Amino acid sequence: MAARSGDPQRATGTGQGRGAAPSGASDSGAAAPGLAAAEPRTAGSAAADFAALVAEAAAAPVEGWDFSWLAGRATEERPSWGYARLIADRLARADTALDLDTGGGEVLAEAPALPPRMAATESWPPNLARAAARLGPRGVAVVATGEGAPLPFADAVFDLVVSRHPVATPWEEVARVLRPGGAFLSQQVGPASVFELTEFFLGPQPPETRARRHPDHARAAAEATGLEVVDLRMERLRMRFHDVGAVVYFLRKVIWIVPGFDADRYRDRLRELHERIRAEGAFTAHSTRFLIEARRPRSAAPHPPTGGRLDRDRPQVPIMGETDRGALRR
């Protein structure tokens, strides 16, 4: 999904959250979504000069959730479950599906086959435009949503909801829009993800900060809405940054790792990091990812309105019909 201000649940590639990358968005190789697997630059190359590396990375565009700029400069292991493959298989068998926080639509676009009725939501305007351009030609209804706002869909309309590195999972809304027997499948950022970088720049973080986004919290939240958690797995994955420019670019793009990061503000620490990378060959960190699947019981009663809202007060965007896939209508 894509970078936005504030919440660590966006994802990245490393998305602490808030989700994809070039060929890196797929989970089918040695490198993780977001960071491409390639040979690192040699320390003796002309680009290894500190000032040049920082200036280059500080000027690079960081819109969208494409991490191809990091090819040859950073790598990240991928989770063993292969999220892109998992959702591709599920989407091929679904009738109606929703991708929450689709970012620029990078991950969803990799699926070879989409359901007859498919929607995606996104709240960050730059990503919304990218997602519409990428997914619209495939008949996906890309819908703008506000963070924290109710989903603009009728009750029990989707048999599959997916989300990679969501900003925050709206569990009540997920349970509401799922049909009985429907499933929510999501890869999310786990606790203390990439904290080696966070603490290098910000110093030691308190235990309560390190414990945020634990999968047990997700399980409890899902079960509180009546969903049944049928799969929950977590992995720690190695990341390696081969030059300081890769770190600058990464921190500019994944803005919650070091909130308020600015290359000039942290220039002294960046210089220390540059020397460390030149001496050791790379800076190593670890991302945390977890996979969660939760199902709405087939015997589930109609889901009550949440937040005191009546159904008639909730903005509705029913899924389009099979013969009118490019437009939202009743």
ABEGO torsion letter per residue (X at the ends): XBBBBGBAABBBBABAEXXXBBAAABABBABBBGBBBBBBBBAABAAABAAAAAAAAAABBABEABAAAABGABBBBBBAAGAAAAAAAAAAABABBBBBGAEAGAAAAABABBBABBBBBBABAAAAAAAAAAAAAAGBBBBBBBBGBBBBBBBGABABBBBBGBABBBAAAAAAABBBGBBBBBBBBBBGBGAAAAAAAAEBBBAAAAABGBAAAAAAAAAAAGBBBABBBBBBBBBBBABAAAAAAAAAABAAABBGBBAAAAAAAAAAAAAAAAAAGBBBBBBBBBBBBBBBBAABBBBBBBGGBBAAABBBBBBBBAABAABBBX
